[in-house]
């Protein structure tokens, strides 16, 4: 089953001082063991702001299959610049289907 088009909720656990609450978005691309998410609102990274977030499982050997059964997956999130494809790590958290 493809996760493309599915809505997701990302609960941020790091950085500890995160002030923006949960993130919401839609999976626009699934590539191997990563998901490209179009966020409902842009977030600001250290170098740029964007509404594109790439998620990868945080721990080696994990994968996104549990999302299909509505379980959460611990992820590392990288903000992607829409025009240059530059990236910067921004969060660690858990993702679930919304």
N, C-alpha and C positions, 0 to 999 in steps of 0.2 A: 504494500500500500504506500502510495506517495503522500507525503505530508504537505506538498505544495498546495497553497490556497487555504490551509488551515489557520485558524486564529490561535495565538499563543499568549500566555501570561508569563512574564519573567519576574521572579522575586529576587531582588538584589540582596546579597549577603555581604559582599565586599565591593567597594570600599565601605568601611564601617560608617563613615560620615555621609553616606548617600542620602540626599534630601528629596529626591524626585519620586519616591514611592515605587510601586510596581510599574513595569513597562508592559505595554500591550502592542501587538502587531500581528502581521500575517506572514506566513512562510511564502516567499516568492521564488525560492530556488533551493533544491536539495542536491548537494554535490557530495558524493561519498559519505563521509561521516561529519558533514557540516551543513548547517542551515543558514540561509541568508534571509533575514527578517526585515520587512519594511515596517518600521515603528509607526504608531499612531501619532507620535510627536517626536520631533528631533531632540537629540540630547547633545550636550556640549562636552567634547573631549578636551584634552589639554591643548591640542593644536588646531582643531576644527570642530564644527558641529555637523551632524548628519542624522538622517532617519534610517540608515542602513546599518544593521548589526549582524555580524557573522557569529554564530554560536557553534562551539565544538564541545564535545563531552570533556569534562574536566579531568577525568581519570582514564589512563590508558586501559583499553579493553572495554570501555563503556560504549554504548551506541544509542541511537534514538528510537529503537524499536519499542521500548516501554511507553513512549508517548502514545502509540496506537491503542494501548489499553488504559489511557488516561492516568498513567503514573508520571511522576516527575523525574527529570534527569538533571544532575548537577552539571553546569556548563561554565565555560569561560567565554566572555563576549568581547568582540573586537569591533570597534567603530570603523566603518568603511567610508572613505570620501567618495561621493558618487561620480565625480569626473576623473579623478586621478588614480583611484583605487588605493591610495595611501591608507594605511591602517594604524590604529593605536588601541592597545588593550585598555578596556574601561571597566569591566565588571567581572565578578564571579557570582553566580546565583543558581537558581533552579528554574527550569522551564516546564510548563504543563500546557496541555491543550486548554483553550478557553472556550 
